[in-house]
Amino acid sequence: MATTSTRLSKQARREQLLDTAVAIVRTHGTDGLTLVTLAEAAGVSRPITYGHFATRPGLLLALYRRLDERHRAAITQALQDAVPDAGAVARVISAAYFACATDMPELSAVSAALKGSPEMEAIQHELTDSYTDLMVTALLPHSGLAPRALRLHCVGMLGAAEAMAAELNGGRATEGEAVTALTDLILGGLHARANR
């Protein structure tokens, strides 16, 4: 094992380790990611990886948070650039969601590796709440629903999007089909009460 001679700040080293962890998961899956394999791949000593993450679940949780932050940053930017109408906003949300599913398959792999972890359940709930809030904020100007009702619709849409992402990643749907289906679902949900 070769150690790097470059001295990085603690934050820069953490980012380097997380970049390396993404590469390991992409190449070898989550089973190939341990604190030891991370140290070897990053060219640092084992105590450095243990100092940053302490345990393998700690590493996986940090990686999950980071991937989710990147996903939310991408959708936030896409929404800022979107034409402010319901169809465009729904399509941006859908396209960004499935771009993440295809561009960052590591997010699903890390999530699956952490199933059953109480810490992961809490983090997933927190991140789902944050993502739902982002959707509600983007869609509220285009909806006839009260904010609370729209939020519940967004929770349902995210559940449907997760199921569609599984179809996409399993090769049973194309990205275009998934984007169209979720866009239609979002648009239908925006005016559900008005159609009754």
C-alpha positions as CSV (number, residue, x, y, z in Angstrom):
1,M,0.0,0.0,0.0
2,A,1.4,3.4,-1.0
3,T,0.5,6.4,1.0
4,T,0.2,9.8,-0.5
5,S,2.7,12.5,0.3
6,T,0.2,15.2,-0.4
7,R,-1.2,16.7,2.8
8,L,-4.9,17.7,2.4
9,S,-7.1,19.6,4.8
10,K,-9.5,17.3,6.7
11,Q,-12.4,18.4,4.5
12,A,-10.5,17.9,1.3
13,R,-9.3,14.5,2.4
14,R,-12.9,13.5,3.3
15,E,-14.0,14.6,-0.2
16,Q,-11.1,12.6,-1.8
17,L,-12.1,9.5,0.2
18,L,-15.8,9.9,-0.8
19,D,-14.8,10.3,-4.5
20,T,-12.7,7.1,-4.2
21,A,-15.6,5.3,-2.4
22,V,-18.0,6.2,-5.3
23,A,-15.4,4.8,-7.8
24,I,-15.1,1.6,-5.7
25,V,-18.9,1.1,-5.6
26,R,-19.2,1.8,-9.3
27,T,-16.5,-0.8,-10.1
28,H,-17.0,-3.4,-7.4
29,G,-20.4,-2.8,-5.9
30,T,-21.0,-2.0,-2.2
31,D,-19.6,-5.4,-1.2
32,G,-16.2,-4.2,-2.4
33,L,-16.3,-1.1,-0.2
34,T,-14.7,-1.4,3.2
35,L,-12.6,1.0,5.2
36,V,-9.6,-1.1,4.3
37,T,-10.3,-1.2,0.5
38,L,-11.0,2.5,0.7
39,A,-7.6,3.2,2.3
40,E,-5.8,1.1,-0.2
41,A,-7.6,2.7,-3.2
42,A,-7.1,6.2,-1.9
43,G,-3.4,5.6,-1.0
44,V,-3.8,6.5,2.6
45,S,-3.3,4.7,5.9
46,R,-6.1,2.8,7.5
47,P,-6.3,5.1,10.5
48,I,-7.1,8.0,8.2
49,T,-10.2,6.2,6.8
50,Y,-11.2,5.1,10.3
51,G,-10.7,8.7,11.5
52,H,-13.2,10.0,9.0
53,F,-15.8,7.3,9.1
54,A,-15.2,5.0,12.1
55,T,-17.2,2.1,10.7
56,R,-18.3,0.7,7.3
57,P,-22.0,1.8,8.0
58,G,-20.6,5.2,8.9
59,L,-18.8,5.3,5.5
60,L,-21.9,4.1,3.6
61,L,-24.1,6.7,5.4
62,A,-21.7,9.5,4.5
63,L,-21.6,8.4,0.9
64,Y,-25.4,8.2,0.7
65,R,-25.7,11.7,2.1
66,R,-23.2,13.0,-0.4
67,L,-24.8,11.3,-3.4
68,D,-28.2,12.6,-2.3
69,E,-26.9,16.2,-1.9
70,R,-25.5,16.0,-5.4
71,H,-28.9,14.8,-6.7
72,R,-30.8,17.6,-4.9
73,A,-28.3,20.2,-6.1
74,A,-28.8,19.0,-9.7
75,I,-32.6,19.2,-9.5
76,T,-32.5,22.5,-7.7
77,Q,-30.4,24.0,-10.5
78,A,-32.6,22.4,-13.2
79,L,-35.7,23.9,-11.5
80,Q,-34.1,27.4,-11.4
81,D,-33.5,27.1,-15.2
82,A,-37.0,25.8,-16.0
83,V,-39.7,27.7,-17.7
84,P,-42.3,28.5,-15.0
85,D,-45.2,26.4,-16.1
86,A,-46.6,23.2,-14.7
87,G,-45.6,21.0,-17.6
88,A,-42.0,22.2,-17.7
89,V,-41.6,22.0,-14.0
90,A,-43.1,18.5,-13.9
91,R,-40.8,17.4,-16.7
92,V,-37.7,18.9,-15.0
93,I,-38.5,17.1,-11.8
94,S,-39.0,13.8,-13.7
95,A,-35.9,14.2,-15.9
96,A,-33.7,15.1,-13.0
97,Y,-35.0,12.2,-10.9
98,F,-34.3,9.6,-13.6
99,A,-31.0,11.2,-14.6
100,C,-29.9,10.5,-11.0
101,A,-31.1,6.9,-11.2
102,T,-29.1,6.3,-14.3
103,D,-26.1,8.6,-13.7
104,M,-25.7,7.7,-10.0
105,P,-26.7,4.0,-9.6
106,E,-24.4,4.0,-6.6
107,L,-27.1,5.8,-4.6
108,S,-29.5,2.9,-5.0
109,A,-26.7,0.4,-4.3
110,V,-25.6,2.2,-1.1
111,S,-29.2,2.5,0.0
112,A,-29.7,-1.3,-0.5
113,A,-26.5,-2.0,1.5
114,L,-27.9,0.0,4.4
115,K,-31.4,-1.6,4.5
116,G,-32.3,-2.4,8.1
117,S,-30.0,0.2,9.6
118,P,-31.9,2.4,12.1
119,E,-29.5,5.3,11.2
120,M,-30.3,4.8,7.5
121,E,-34.1,4.8,8.1
122,A,-33.8,8.1,9.9
123,I,-31.6,9.6,7.2
124,Q,-33.8,8.4,4.4
125,H,-36.9,9.9,6.1
126,E,-35.0,13.2,6.5
127,L,-33.9,13.2,2.9
128,T,-37.3,12.2,1.6
129,D,-38.8,15.0,3.6
130,S,-36.3,17.5,2.1
131,Y,-36.9,16.2,-1.5
132,T,-40.7,16.3,-0.9
133,D,-40.4,19.9,0.3
134,L,-38.4,20.8,-2.8
135,M,-41.1,19.3,-5.0
136,V,-44.0,21.0,-3.2
137,T,-42.2,24.4,-3.4
138,A,-41.7,23.9,-7.2
139,L,-45.3,22.6,-7.9
140,L,-47.4,24.7,-5.5
141,P,-47.7,27.7,-7.9
142,H,-49.1,25.3,-10.5
143,S,-51.5,23.4,-8.3
144,G,-55.1,23.9,-7.1
145,L,-54.3,21.7,-4.0
146,A,-53.7,23.0,-0.6
147,P,-50.0,22.6,0.5
148,R,-50.7,19.7,2.8
149,A,-52.6,17.8,0.1
150,L,-50.0,18.6,-2.5
151,R,-47.3,17.3,-0.1
152,L,-49.1,14.0,0.3
153,H,-49.4,13.7,-3.5
154,C,-45.6,14.4,-3.8
155,V,-44.9,11.6,-1.3
156,G,-46.9,9.3,-3.5
157,M,-45.2,10.5,-6.6
158,L,-41.8,9.8,-5.1
159,G,-42.9,6.3,-4.2
160,A,-44.0,5.8,-7.8
161,A,-40.8,7.3,-9.1
162,E,-38.7,4.9,-7.0
163,A,-40.7,2.0,-8.5
164,M,-40.2,3.4,-12.0
165,A,-36.5,3.8,-11.3
166,A,-36.3,0.1,-10.5
167,E,-38.0,-0.7,-13.8
168,L,-35.5,1.6,-15.6
169,N,-32.5,0.1,-13.9
170,G,-33.8,-3.4,-14.6
171,G,-34.0,-2.6,-18.3
172,R,-37.8,-2.9,-18.4
173,A,-38.3,0.8,-19.3
174,T,-36.3,3.5,-21.1
175,E,-35.4,6.7,-19.5
176,G,-37.8,8.6,-21.9
177,E,-40.7,6.3,-20.9
178,A,-40.0,6.8,-17.2
179,V,-39.7,10.6,-17.6
180,T,-43.0,10.7,-19.5
181,A,-44.9,8.5,-17.1
182,L,-43.7,10.4,-14.0
183,T,-44.4,13.8,-15.7
184,D,-47.9,12.6,-16.5
185,L,-48.4,11.4,-13.0
186,I,-47.2,14.7,-11.5
187,L,-49.5,16.7,-13.8
188,G,-52.5,14.5,-13.0
189,G,-51.9,14.9,-9.3
190,L,-51.6,18.7,-9.5
191,H,-55.3,19.0,-10.3
192,A,-56.7,15.9,-8.9
193,R,-59.3,17.6,-6.7
194,A,-60.4,20.0,-9.5
195,N,-61.3,17.0,-11.6
196,R,-63.7,15.5,-9.1
